[in-house]
Amino acid sequence: MGHGDYSADVRCLRATSKGYYTKSATEIFTQKQINNAMSPHGVVLRESRDSEEHPNSLAIVLALDVTGSMGSIPHHLVKDGLPTIVDKIIKKGIKDPQILFLGVGDHECDRSPLQVSQFESSDELLDKWLTSIYLEGGGGGNEGESYLLAWYFAGHRTSIDCFEKRKQKGFLFTIGDEPCLDSVPQHSIKNIMGKGQYEDFSANSLLEKAREKYDVYHIHVRETSSGSRKHVMDGWKQLISDNLIIANRHEEIPELIASTIIKNSSDQVVADQKKKPSEKIEIIL
């Protein structure tokens, strides 16, 4: 996937015509159950591929907590956040971003704990997938959500040219206000993904698998009652170390994503250049 270009001007006109700036979350996100196109059941791979129009694709996965307290995040992304992310990284020289959305819930409590889009580049298709997310609004009293399912899917069910061709890691952001559940049993993975051979997975093992081809970050949102708890932030710090990013308000999330991608893409180019001193690479900042 990943065909088409991103046009900020066209996107602004479409957002206005569709009422993204004025409609509530429930008016925009109208799914009453998981959209069949976003069901992970039976999905073998989601692919981010180079093409003639996008010769240097960069895979970006945005995994959004869709439990009760986090419905404001997809709503903000569709209004203002997504254009902020894409515009900023393109203007900094990352010309071929391809974004995949994941909806993350709670595999212990929810009917639809994982939703998956395709990797896309065009403003129209990114909006289509984002607004197809089912805001289940679930979760439970089990002290956590299934952010580790994003790591499972990225590590086991994506194939990305930026890494496979150029050894450039993609970016994976989980976003939410709860702790990460410690593990996911094989029967839950089978229920979510369908036929296959599975095993019990710990959060740590899935994080390490995802890190093989992605720079993995978690954006912790502090503005909710859950997000303000110190032990939640401490748990994330222990799990993901310096790749924990704190957002005091959900409106900060797009800038945090864009700045992280820009900085670390530049750092990766510099590191690669040090390994190949005979080649000259110009970094546009």
N, C-alpha and C positions, 0 to 999 in steps of 0.2 A: 504494500500500500504506500501511501505518502505522495500521491500525485497532486498536482495543482499548486498554486502559489498563494501566499498570504497577502491580502490587500487591506490595509488599515482603513482606507477610505470606503471601500465597498462594504467592509464589515460594519463600519459605523452606520452606513445607510440601512443595512439589513437589520442591525440591532434596533434602530429607531422604528423601522416598519413593523418589526415583530414585538415591539413594546418591552424590550429587555430592560430599559432604563426606568420604566414606570410600573411594570407588573411585579406582583409578589412572587415568592418562590413557588407557592402552590399553583399559581397561574402559568408559570413557565415549565416547571417540572411536573408534568401531568400524569406520569406513569403510576398506575395503581398496583402494578406488579413488575417484575423484572422484564425488560424488553428482550424479546427472543434473540435479537441480534447481539445483545450484550451478555447473553448467558455463556459462561465458560464451559458448560457441559459439552463434551465432545471436541473442544478446541485442542488442536495439536500444537500449533504455533501461531504467534502474531509476529509479523516480519517488518523490519525497518530496512528498506533497500535503497541503494544508490540508483539513480536513473539519469537520463540525459538532462532533464530539467533540475534534478537535485543530485549532483555528482558527489557531494560530500555530506551525506546525510548524518545527522546526529540524533540518536534515539533519546527521548525524554519521556519518562513515565511519571504521571501525577496520580497518586493513589489517595483518594478523598474519603475520609470518614463520613459515612452517610447515616450514622446513628442519630438519635434525637437531638443532641446539642449542637451538631455540626452542619445542619442544613444551610446555614448562612454562607458557608464557604463556596459550594457550587453556585449559589445565587450571585455572590460577589464576582466570581470568576466570569460568569456569563455576561454580567453587566460591564465590568471594567477590567477585571483582573487578567483575563486571557490576552486581550490586546496589549496590555502593559508588558506581559512576559515576552510575547513574540516580537513586538516592535523593538524592545530594548535589545534583545539578543541578536536580531537581524542587523540592527544599526551598528552593533559592535563587531560585525564581520562574521557572525555565525549564520550563514545564508540559507542553510538547508535543515532547519529543525524539523523533526517529526515527533509528534506528541501522541501518546497513548494514555487514555484515562482509565483508571480503575476505581470502582466503587467498593469500599471496604466496610463490612459490618462486623458481626460477631458469629463465628461458626458454631458456638455453643447454644445460641438463642435464636438467630434470625433465619428466615426462609431463604434469603438471598445474600449470603455473606460476602460474595465476590461477584463483581460485574466487570466486563472487559470490553473496551472498544477496539478499534484498529489504530495503528500508527498513521497519522495524517499530517499533511502540510498546509492544506488550503483552509482559509477562514471559514468557508461554508461547511466543510466536512467536520472540522473541529467543533463548530457550534452544534452541528447535528448530533454528534456523539455525546457532547457534554450535556445537552438538554434531554438526551435519552436516558440519563441516569435515573434510576428509581430511588427516591429518597425514602427508604423504608422506615427510617426513624426508630429503629429498634434498639438493639443492645440489651444488656441485662445488668444484674447486680453482681457480676462475677469479676469485678475489678480488672477490666481490660477489654480491648477490642482486637480484631484479627488482622492487625497490620502485617503480621508475618505471612498472610496469604499473598500480599503484594510481592514479598520476597520470593515466595514459592513460584508465583507465576513468572516473574521476571527472570529468575534463575533457571527454570525448567521449561518454560513455554514461550520464550521469545528468541528470535534470531536477528541479530543486528549487524549490518555491514560496517558501521563505524568501528566496531571492535574486531569483527572477523576479518576485515580487509586491512584496517589501518592500526589496529591495537589501541584505538581511542575508545575509552570507556564511555558508555552512555550515562545518563543521570536518572536517578530514581528518588523521588520525594514521597514519603508518606506524610500525611497531614492530619492531625487530630489532637484530642485533649485528654486521652485516657492512656493507661499503661498498655503495653503490648502483652497479649496472652503468651504464656510460656511455651506452649506446644500445640500441635494439631495432630490428632490421631489419623491413622490411615483410612479409617472408615469415613471420616469427615471429608478428607481429600477426594475419596472415591465418589461420595455423594455429590460433591461440587463439580468434579472434573469428568466423571463418567468412567468408562472402562479403562483398565490399566492396572499395572502392578505398583503398589504404593507401600509406604512404610510410615511409621510414626516419626514426625519431625519435631525437633526443638527449634525455638526461635533463633538461637545462635547458629545452628547448622544452616537454616534457610538464609539468614543474613549473610553468612560467609559464601554461600552459593551465589547469591545475587551479586555480591561484591566481585566475583570473578570477572564480570563484564560491565558492571555499573558502579559509579560513585554513588553510594547510598546515603541519603540524609533523612532525618525526621524533623519536621517543623511542628513544634509543640505549641498549641494555642492556649494562652494563659487566661483569656478573658472569661471563661466559664468557671463554674464552681469546681468541676473536676480538674480543669487545667491549672487552677491556682494552688493545688496541693503540692507542697514541696517534695514529698516522697515520690510523686509521679515523675517529676522532673529528674530527681536523683536516680530513679530506676532507668530512665531513658539515657542519662549520662553514663551510667554503668554499662548499658547495652551497646550504645552507638558512639560513645566517647565524643570527640571533637566535632562529629558530624551531627550533633544535636543543635538545632536552630530554634531560638525562642521568639515567638511572635506574641507581643502583648495584646494585639488586636488583629482580627482576621483580615482587616484592610491592608495590613503590612505584608501579607503572604506573597502577592505577586512580585513586589520589589525584592523580597528576600530570595525568591526562586531565581529571578533574572540575574541578580547580582552574583549569586552563587555559581550559576552556569557560566557567566562571563568570566569571573575570576578564575575558576578552576579549569575552564577550557584554555585560557591563556597560560596558566601554570603548566598544563599538560603539554602544550606546544613547546614551551621553554625547556621542559624536562626532556622531551624528544630531541630538541635541538642540541642539548648537551651530549646526548648519546651519539649524535651524528655531526661532529664539528665541521665536517667538510661541506655540509649543506647550509645554505643561507635561507632563512625563513623570516619574512617580515610579519610582525604581529601588529594588527590594527587595534588600537585601544581607543 
